[in-house]
Amino acid sequence: MNITLKLGFCLILFALCLYSYLNMQNAVTEVKIRLPALEKEIRQIQEENRRLAYEIEQFENPAHLIELAHRPEYAHLKHPLIKEILTVPEAFASK
């Protein structure tokens, strides 16, 4: 009776370990299945970031900004004169 009890306990312990291992393998396989879709999404986001960076670079191009400054809707904007610029000494700014 004692040996069958020990053998049954060992079999149950083995079955639990095997179940745990298979469960972990299933989780790893699930992640491996989702990985290509995530990589594709990352590539699309990176491409969109490159495209937006290019658009920003083109918009901030000095020639484009000067062209915008000559448009009628921005005619009210002007460069300030040096006497119109207020400066604060660094000692006051750090307080």
TATA-V189507 format. One record per backbone hydrogen bond with DSSP energy under -1.0 kcal/mol. NH is the residue of the N-H (numbers start at 1). CO is the residue of the C=O. If there is no record, write none. Layout:
# TATA-V189507
NH/CO + NH/CO
This chain:
# TATA-V189507
5/1 + 6/2 + 7/3 + 8/4 + 9/5 + 10/6 + 11/7 + 12/8 + 13/9 + 14/10 + 15/11 + 16/12 + 17/13 + 18/14 + 19/15 + 20/16 + 21/17 + 22/18 + 23/19 + 24/20 + 25/21 + 26/22 + 27/23 + 28/24 + 29/25 + 30/26 + 31/27 + 32/28 + 33/29 + 34/30 + 35/31 + 38/34 + 39/35 + 40/36 + 41/37 + 42/38 + 43/39 + 44/40 + 45/41 + 46/42 + 47/43 + 48/44 + 49/45 + 50/46 + 51/47 + 52/48 + 53/49 + 54/50 + 55/51 + 56/52 + 57/53 + 58/54 + 59/55 + 60/56 + 65/61 + 66/62 + 67/63 + 68/64 + 69/65 + 70/66 + 71/68 + 74/71 + 75/72 + 77/74 + 84/81 + 85/82 + 93/89 + 94/90
